[in-house]
Amino acid sequence: QAQRMREEEQRDQERAFILKQIDALKAEEIEQARQKHLAAERLMKEVNNANTSAMKIKEDKMLSEKLEEQNIIEYRENKEARERELEAEKAYIAAEKEKETARLRAMQEKAQD
């Protein structure tokens, strides 16, 4: 009976040891799953940050291009306005010269008469 009790005690200890090992393995698996989940979250954050940065760069580029286009349009409009003013000034000067020439001719004709 003592022998049986020792064997039973031995089996109980082995069983307890195995259960303890199983618990340790479960805890390790849980920790690995937690670490994996944290790594996945970090990766997602990095991906989201990279996407956000890429979108900002794209938006900045589009804004820059839009401003460039706006500046080009403004430059062309200003150039056209300056050219119109120049043409108007040339036409005014030509009309003044024509008036002066007509006045001088009239004076000459009057003098000849």
Backbone as ProteinMPNN parsed JSONL, in Angstrom:
{"seq_chain_A": "QAQRMREEEQRDQERAFILKQIDALKAEEIEQARQKHLAAERLMKEVNNANTSAMKIKEDKMLSEKLEEQNIIEYRENKEARERELEAEKAYIAAEKEKETARLRAMQEKAQD", "coords_chain_A": {"N_chain_A": [[0.855, -1.208, 0.0], [1.943, 1.255, 0.746], [3.801, 1.447, -1.252], [2.067, 1.682, -3.443], [0.883, 4.116, -2.815], [3.081, 5.79, -2.979], [3.589, 5.543, -5.722], [1.222, 6.536, -6.72], [1.404, 9.142, -5.752], [3.679, 9.892, -7.151], [2.662, 9.814, -9.783], [0.758, 11.837, -9.543], [2.415, 14.002, -9.128], [3.784, 14.017, -11.571], [1.645, 14.477, -13.261], [0.864, 17.014, -12.348], [3.173, 18.399, -13.015], [3.137, 18.163, -15.813], [0.716, 19.507, -16.346], [1.448, 22.009, -15.445], [3.431, 22.593, -17.316], [1.865, 22.656, -19.617], [0.231, 24.852, -19.017], [2.214, 26.814, -18.96], [3.037, 26.762, -21.654], [0.631, 27.559, -22.852], [0.455, 30.156, -21.804], [2.72, 31.227, -22.969], [2.016, 31.066, -25.687], [-0.158, 32.798, -25.673], [1.155, 35.193, -25.021], [2.835, 35.403, -27.254], [0.89, 35.719, -29.248], [-0.166, 38.144, -28.402], [2.072, 39.817, -28.733], [2.367, 39.555, -31.49], [-0.006, 40.729, -32.329], [0.404, 43.344, -31.386], [2.626, 44.019, -32.965], [1.421, 43.944, -35.474], [-0.393, 46.047, -35.178], [1.424, 48.18, -34.865], [2.633, 48.097, -37.372], [0.42, 48.701, -38.988], [-0.041, 51.313, -38.116], [2.309, 52.518, -39.026], [2.005, 52.133, -41.775], [-0.344, 53.618, -42.184], [0.612, 56.161, -41.427], [2.557, 56.501, -43.408], [0.899, 56.509, -45.659], [-0.633, 58.78, -45.098], [1.365, 60.732, -45.171], [2.147, 60.475, -47.84], [-0.227, 61.246, -49.108], [-0.376, 63.904, -48.253], [1.925, 64.959, -49.444], [1.167, 64.606, -52.103], [-1.122, 66.25, -52.194], [0.084, 68.706, -51.588], [1.721, 68.952, -53.828], [-0.197, 69.087, -55.852], [-1.461, 71.464, -55.091], [0.671, 73.211, -55.362], [1.112, 72.989, -58.12], [-1.326, 74.024, -58.978], [-1.127, 76.639, -58.005], [1.07, 77.431, -59.513], [-0.057, 77.292, -62.08], [-2.006, 79.255, -61.725], [-0.35, 81.487, -61.339], [0.872, 81.566, -63.853], [-1.343, 82.063, -65.489], [-2.091, 84.571, -64.439], [0.216, 86.029, -65.104], [0.136, 85.923, -67.911], [-2.301, 87.258, -68.361], [-1.666, 89.805, -67.327], [0.404, 90.471, -69.085], [-0.959, 90.539, -71.528], [-2.681, 92.682, -70.97], [-0.814, 94.744, -70.66], [0.194, 94.781, -73.269], [-2.124, 95.553, -74.666], [-2.47, 98.115, -73.596], [-0.139, 99.302, -74.572], [-0.584, 99.147, -77.319], [-2.85, 100.79, -77.475], [-1.72, 103.193, -76.671], [0.117, 103.586, -78.76], [-1.696, 103.872, -80.88], [-2.983, 106.211, -80.061], [-0.829, 108.025, -80.152], [-0.284, 107.936, -82.901], [-2.692, 108.953, -83.886], [-2.57, 111.541, -82.811], [-0.315, 112.507, -84.164], [-1.275, 112.424, -86.731], [-3.344, 114.314, -86.499], [-1.786, 116.598, -85.975], [-0.328, 116.72, -88.335], [-2.402, 117.195, -90.139], [-3.235, 119.68, -89.208], [-0.945, 121.221, -89.707], [-0.869, 121.005, -92.516], [-3.223, 122.293, -93.125], [-2.581, 124.834, -92.238], [-0.503, 125.416, -94.006], [-1.83, 125.361, -96.466], [-3.55, 127.499, -96.075], [-1.693, 129.513, -95.855], [-0.649, 129.465, -98.418], [-2.809, 130.203, -99.886]], "CA_chain_A": [[0.0, 0.0, 0.0], [2.861, 2.399, 0.758], [4.344, 1.502, -2.626], [1.009, 2.252, -4.287], [0.71, 5.531, -2.472], [4.22, 6.507, -3.579], [3.366, 5.573, -7.182], [0.111, 7.495, -6.946], [1.981, 10.466, -5.507], [4.578, 10.131, -8.303], [1.803, 10.141, -10.932], [0.169, 13.153, -9.269], [3.472, 15.005, -9.369], [3.995, 14.059, -13.031], [0.443, 15.128, -13.825], [0.959, 18.438, -11.982], [4.273, 18.946, -13.811], [2.647, 18.262, -17.202], [-0.281, 20.585, -16.374], [2.197, 23.252, -15.299], [4.065, 22.829, -18.625], [0.787, 23.043, -20.545], [-0.126, 26.229, -18.663], [3.318, 27.675, -19.398], [2.957, 26.834, -23.121], [-0.529, 28.4, -23.173], [0.819, 31.54, -21.49], [3.68, 31.651, -23.996], [1.239, 31.273, -26.917], [-0.936, 34.035, -25.492], [2.102, 36.314, -25.12], [3.243, 35.509, -28.668], [-0.247, 36.281, -29.984], [-0.242, 39.557, -28.023], [3.189, 40.492, -29.408], [2.04, 39.572, -32.923], [-1.065, 41.731, -32.487], [1.044, 44.656, -31.224], [3.445, 44.259, -34.159], [0.494, 44.247, -36.57], [-0.899, 47.412, -34.934], [2.509, 49.127, -35.188], [2.779, 48.1, -38.825], [-0.714, 49.442, -39.545], [0.188, 52.732, -37.851], [3.353, 52.968, -39.955], [1.401, 52.191, -43.116], [-1.254, 54.778, -42.191], [1.44, 57.367, -41.438], [3.159, 56.617, -44.75], [-0.179, 56.911, -46.577], [-0.962, 60.176, -44.794], [2.463, 61.549, -45.699], [2.069, 60.438, -49.305], [-1.376, 62.074, -49.509], [-0.015, 65.303, -48.031], [2.862, 65.327, -50.508], [0.382, 64.692, -53.338], [-1.944, 67.467, -52.093], [0.99, 69.855, -51.701], [2.149, 69.035, -55.229], [-1.34, 69.583, -56.623], [-1.636, 72.864, -54.726], [1.785, 73.926, -55.978], [0.824, 73.047, -59.561], [-2.458, 74.938, -59.155], [-0.587, 77.987, -57.822], [1.886, 77.722, -60.701], [-0.997, 77.586, -63.173], [-2.605, 80.557, -61.412], [0.671, 82.495, -61.619], [1.037, 81.636, -65.305], [-2.537, 82.745, -66.014], [-1.966, 85.98, -64.04], [1.295, 86.63, -65.91], [-0.371, 86.1, -69.286], [-3.311, 88.325, -68.351], [-0.952, 91.082, -67.17], [1.144, 90.741, -70.327], [-1.948, 90.957, -72.529], [-3.156, 94.026, -70.594], [0.267, 95.693, -71.013], [0.24, 94.89, -74.731], [-3.28, 96.358, -75.092], [-2.164, 99.51, -73.249], [0.891, 99.764, -75.504], [-1.24, 99.35, -78.616], [-3.707, 101.963, -77.346], [-0.83, 104.358, -76.64], [0.629, 103.771, -80.134], [-2.799, 104.388, -81.688], [-3.176, 107.587, -79.627], [0.284, 108.827, -80.696], [-0.484, 108.019, -84.349], [-3.811, 109.868, -84.123], [-2.073, 112.889, -82.513], [0.564, 112.909, -85.281], [-2.148, 112.67, -87.891], [-3.994, 115.591, -86.233], [-0.775, 117.65, -86.139], [-0.039, 116.828, -89.772], [-3.56, 117.837, -90.775], [-3.2, 121.086, -88.801], [0.14, 121.876, -90.453], [-1.294, 121.099, -93.905], [-4.234, 123.34, -93.211], [-1.884, 126.111, -92.109], [0.231, 125.616, -95.259], [-2.793, 125.71, -97.511], [-4.023, 128.841, -95.765], [-0.613, 130.418, -96.186], [-0.516, 129.512, -99.869], [-3.956, 130.953, -100.416]], "C_chain_A": [[0.889, 1.256, 0.0], [3.455, 2.594, -0.633], [3.317, 2.137, -3.556], [0.809, 3.73, -4.027], [1.856, 6.359, -3.052], [4.043, 6.636, -5.091], [2.264, 6.579, -7.53], [0.607, 8.933, -6.779], [2.894, 10.867, -6.66], [3.756, 10.551, -9.523], [1.169, 11.521, -10.756], [1.189, 14.26, -9.545], [3.73, 15.16, -10.868], [2.839, 14.802, -13.7], [0.505, 16.646, -13.565], [2.045, 19.118, -12.809], [3.829, 19.18, -15.26], [1.636, 19.401, -17.313], [0.399, 21.945, -16.28], [2.868, 23.625, -16.627], [3.031, 23.292, -19.653], [0.379, 24.488, -20.286], [0.948, 27.206, -19.145], [3.281, 27.85, -20.916], [1.783, 27.72, -23.55], [-0.193, 29.882, -22.939], [1.788, 32.081, -22.542], [2.968, 31.935, -25.32], [0.44, 32.573, -26.837], [-0.029, 35.25, -25.632], [2.564, 36.517, -26.56], [2.127, 36.127, -29.508], [-0.376, 37.772, -29.685], [0.851, 40.358, -28.725], [2.92, 40.621, -30.912], [0.994, 40.652, -33.214], [-0.48, 43.145, -32.379], [1.89, 45.009, -32.447], [2.563, 44.629, -35.347], [-0.062, 45.66, -36.414], [0.154, 48.457, -35.289], [2.684, 49.248, -36.699], [1.652, 48.896, -39.483], [-0.543, 50.94, -39.327], [1.228, 53.29, -38.81], [2.797, 53.12, -41.368], [0.478, 53.4, -43.23], [-0.476, 56.091, -42.225], [2.066, 57.591, -42.803], [2.111, 57.075, -45.757], [-0.552, 58.373, -46.368], [0.103, 61.105, -45.362], [2.396, 61.617, -47.223], [0.923, 61.318, -49.797], [-1.05, 63.558, -49.34], [0.931, 65.788, -49.114], [2.104, 65.521, -51.819], [-0.468, 65.968, -53.341], [-1.087, 68.718, -52.242], [1.426, 70.06, -53.144], [1.022, 69.597, -56.095], [-1.567, 71.069, -56.357], [-0.56, 73.715, -55.387], [1.545, 74.09, -57.476], [-0.306, 74.039, -59.841], [-1.986, 76.382, -59.012], [0.269, 78.392, -59.023], [0.986, 78.1, -61.868], [-1.618, 78.967, -62.97], [-1.626, 81.681, -61.735], [0.88, 82.673, -63.116], [-0.13, 82.405, -65.925], [-2.459, 84.244, -65.704], [-0.929, 86.693, -64.893], [0.799, 86.905, -67.321], [-1.395, 87.229, -69.355], [-2.654, 89.694, -68.225], [-0.217, 91.464, -68.445], [0.19, 91.235, -71.419], [-2.455, 92.371, -72.232], [-2.094, 95.066, -70.953], [0.347, 95.886, -72.526], [-0.929, 95.731, -75.257], [-3.033, 97.841, -74.797], [-1.148, 100.1, -74.222], [0.287, 100.058, -76.878], [-2.12, 100.602, -78.583], [-2.856, 103.233, -77.362], [-0.274, 104.653, -78.036], [-0.454, 104.377, -81.026], [-3.048, 105.855, -81.34], [-2.095, 108.49, -80.224], [0.108, 108.999, -82.198], [-1.61, 109.0, -84.667], [-3.378, 111.311, -83.866], [-1.18, 113.396, -83.646], [-0.262, 113.259, -86.507], [-2.858, 114.01, -87.74], [-3.033, 116.747, -86.48], [-0.446, 117.859, -87.609], [-1.177, 117.542, -90.491], [-3.577, 119.319, -90.438], [-2.128, 121.846, -89.593], [-0.232, 122.04, -91.928], [-2.291, 122.231, -94.087], [-3.578, 124.704, -93.116], [-1.134, 126.444, -93.416], [-0.71, 126.053, -96.382], [-3.31, 127.139, -97.318], [-2.973, 129.87, -96.143], [-0.463, 130.554, -97.694], [-1.649, 130.315, -100.489], [-3.711, 132.417, -100.175]], "O_chain_A": [[0.583, 2.221, -0.7], [3.597, 3.713, -1.126], [3.646, 3.015, -4.354], [0.586, 4.502, -4.959], [1.653, 7.468, -3.547], [4.307, 7.689, -5.672], [2.364, 7.349, -8.486], [0.269, 9.818, -7.565], [2.895, 12.018, -7.096], [4.099, 11.512, -10.211], [1.06, 12.283, -11.716], [0.867, 15.302, -10.116], [3.875, 16.272, -11.375], [3.038, 15.637, -14.582], [0.232, 17.449, -14.457], [1.882, 20.255, -13.251], [4.095, 20.226, -15.852], [1.685, 20.179, -18.266], [-0.005, 22.906, -16.936], [2.884, 24.79, -17.023], [3.286, 24.195, -20.45], [0.201, 25.263, -21.226], [0.642, 28.279, -19.666], [3.472, 28.959, -21.415], [1.903, 28.522, -24.477], [-0.513, 30.741, -23.759], [1.695, 33.238, -22.953], [3.272, 32.918, -25.996], [0.371, 33.34, -27.798], [-0.395, 36.227, -26.285], [2.675, 37.648, -27.033], [2.388, 36.959, -30.377], [-0.655, 38.571, -30.579], [0.595, 41.443, -29.248], [3.206, 41.651, -31.523], [1.09, 41.385, -34.199], [-0.815, 44.028, -33.169], [1.878, 46.149, -32.911], [2.905, 45.513, -36.132], [-0.19, 46.391, -37.396], [-0.144, 49.474, -35.915], [2.859, 50.342, -37.235], [1.888, 49.667, -40.413], [-0.848, 51.745, -40.207], [1.067, 54.386, -39.346], [3.077, 54.098, -42.063], [0.501, 54.119, -44.229], [-0.839, 57.019, -42.947], [2.109, 58.716, -43.302], [2.387, 57.922, -46.607], [-0.76, 59.115, -47.328], [-0.211, 62.135, -45.959], [2.568, 62.682, -47.816], [1.07, 62.048, -50.778], [-1.409, 64.374, -50.189], [0.77, 66.887, -49.643], [2.358, 66.473, -52.558], [-0.533, 66.678, -54.345], [-1.467, 69.668, -52.927], [1.495, 71.19, -53.629], [1.241, 70.456, -56.948], [-1.831, 71.84, -57.28], [-0.837, 74.796, -55.906], [1.742, 75.168, -58.037], [-0.255, 74.796, -60.81], [-2.385, 77.25, -59.789], [0.21, 79.529, -59.491], [1.225, 79.091, -62.558], [-1.743, 79.748, -63.913], [-2.001, 82.695, -62.323], [1.047, 83.795, -63.595], [0.063, 83.279, -66.77], [-2.718, 85.082, -66.567], [-1.151, 87.813, -65.351], [1.016, 87.989, -67.864], [-1.373, 88.049, -70.272], [-3.031, 90.635, -68.924], [-0.211, 92.629, -68.843], [0.475, 92.198, -72.131], [-2.636, 93.168, -73.153], [-2.413, 96.132, -71.48], [0.54, 97.001, -73.01], [-0.757, 96.525, -76.181], [-3.335, 98.709, -75.616], [-1.275, 101.249, -74.644], [0.597, 101.067, -77.511], [-2.139, 101.381, -79.536], [-3.225, 104.226, -77.988], [-0.199, 105.81, -78.451], [-0.182, 105.274, -81.824], [-3.299, 106.663, -82.234], [-2.387, 109.571, -80.735], [0.326, 110.092, -82.721], [-1.501, 109.789, -85.606], [-3.764, 112.212, -84.61], [-1.268, 114.558, -84.044], [0.001, 114.233, -87.214], [-2.976, 114.764, -88.706], [-3.392, 117.745, -87.105], [-0.302, 118.987, -88.08], [-0.942, 118.393, -91.35], [-3.902, 120.139, -91.297], [-2.36, 122.953, -90.08], [0.049, 123.077, -92.53], [-2.228, 123.008, -95.039], [-3.965, 125.632, -93.826], [-1.129, 127.588, -93.87], [-0.421, 126.981, -97.137], [-3.482, 127.885, -98.282], [-3.282, 130.939, -96.669], [-0.18, 131.643, -98.194], [-1.466, 131.014, -101.486], [-4.542, 133.25, -100.536]]}, "name": "protein", "num_of_chains": 1, "seq": "QAQRMREEEQRDQERAFILKQIDALKAEEIEQARQKHLAAERLMKEVNNANTSAMKIKEDKMLSEKLEEQNIIEYRENKEARERELEAEKAYIAAEKEKETARLRAMQEKAQD"}
